[in-house]
Amino acid sequence: MLSDDNLQELERHVNACDEAREQLQSALDEAEDVGTDAPAEKKAAALKPVADAIKQWREHQKAFMDAVEASEAPDVPMASLFLKNNADVDATNARRGLPGAHVEGTDQPFDLDLTGTRGTILTNAIMEL
């Protein structure tokens, strides 16, 4: 069982991961709207928010993993189960593997649609990391 303080800290990091995922989705949408015919400078500028969102998500995942390690939970899956059962918080985004930005302890698949232009945008943004 996790203390209330541990649960609150884990929940804070999960919420930050959820927000970073939303930022990544928005950044990908905006970058996709720039289009493939845009000038190179405009396309490059559209990659920065995507790269920034990935960095933020990765940093929040690291903070989540550190909080799990500092808690009484034996591992990430168990901490996630405690969160779900005690606070009704889904920690999936904190556990999701990010392409090109792996965090130790992530064990869930990356699930954003990366077909076509979106995949190219994400790949190019990851190379900026």
C-alpha positions in Angstrom: 0.0 0.0 0.0 1.2 3.5 -0.8 1.0 6.5 1.6 -1.3 9.4 0.6 1.8 11.5 0.0 3.2 8.9 -2.4 -0.1 8.6 -4.2 -0.4 12.3 -4.6 3.2 12.6 -6.0 2.6 9.8 -8.4 -0.7 11.3 -9.5 1.0 14.7 -10.1 3.5 13.1 -12.4 0.9 11.0 -14.2 -1.1 14.2 -14.8 2.0 15.9 -16.2 2.5 13.0 -18.6 -1.1 13.2 -19.7 -0.7 16.9 -20.4 2.6 16.4 -22.3 0.9 13.7 -24.4 -1.8 16.3 -25.3 0.8 18.8 -26.1 2.5 16.3 -28.4 -0.7 15.5 -30.2 -1.4 19.3 -30.7 2.1 19.9 -31.9 1.9 17.0 -34.3 -1.4 18.3 -35.6 0.0 21.8 -36.1 3.1 20.5 -37.7 1.1 18.4 -40.1 -1.0 21.5 -41.0 2.2 23.3 -42.1 2.2 20.8 -45.0 5.0 19.3 -47.0 5.1 22.1 -49.5 6.0 24.8 -46.9 9.4 26.4 -46.9 12.1 24.5 -45.1 12.3 27.2 -42.3 8.6 26.9 -41.6 8.8 23.1 -41.5 11.8 23.3 -39.2 10.0 25.7 -36.9 7.1 23.4 -36.7 9.3 20.6 -35.4 10.4 22.5 -32.3 7.1 22.2 -30.4 7.0 18.5 -31.3 10.5 18.0 -29.9 9.7 20.1 -26.9 6.6 18.0 -26.1 8.6 14.8 -26.3 11.2 16.2 -24.0 8.6 17.3 -21.5 6.9 13.9 -21.6 10.2 12.1 -21.1 11.1 14.4 -18.2 7.7 13.7 -16.5 8.1 10.0 -17.1 11.6 10.1 -15.4 10.0 12.0 -12.5 7.3 9.3 -12.3 9.8 6.5 -12.3 11.9 8.2 -9.6 8.8 8.7 -7.5 7.9 5.0 -7.9 11.4 4.1 -6.8 11.2 6.4 -3.8 7.8 5.0 -2.8 6.9 1.7 -1.0 5.8 0.2 -4.3 7.8 -2.8 -5.4 7.7 -1.9 -9.1 6.0 0.4 -11.7 3.1 -2.0 -12.5 2.2 -2.3 -8.8 2.5 1.4 -8.3 0.2 1.9 -11.2 -2.3 -0.6 -9.8 -2.3 1.2 -6.5 -2.9 4.5 -8.3 -5.8 3.0 -10.2 -7.4 1.3 -7.2 -6.9 4.1 -4.7 -7.1 7.3 -6.7 -8.8 6.1 -10.0 -5.8 7.4 -11.9 -4.6 5.6 -15.1 -0.8 5.8 -15.3 -0.6 4.4 -18.8 0.9 7.6 -20.3 3.5 7.7 -17.6 4.5 4.1 -18.6 4.3 4.5 -22.4 7.5 4.0 -24.3 8.4 7.1 -26.4 10.2 6.6 -29.7 13.7 7.9 -29.5 13.3 9.0 -25.9 13.3 5.8 -23.9 12.9 6.0 -20.1 13.9 3.0 -18.0 10.8 1.4 -16.6 8.4 2.2 -19.4 6.5 -0.9 -20.4 3.5 0.2 -22.4 3.5 0.6 -26.2 3.4 4.0 -27.8 0.0 4.4 -29.3 -0.2 7.6 -31.3 -1.0 7.4 -35.0 2.4 7.8 -36.7 1.3 7.0 -40.3 2.3 9.2 -43.2 3.3 12.8 -42.5 2.9 12.4 -38.7 5.5 9.7 -38.5 7.9 11.7 -40.6 7.4 14.8 -38.3 7.9 12.7 -35.2 11.0 11.1 -36.6 12.5 14.4 -37.6 11.7 15.9 -34.2 13.3 13.0 -32.4 16.5 13.6 -34.4 16.5 17.1 -32.9 16.6 15.7 -29.3 
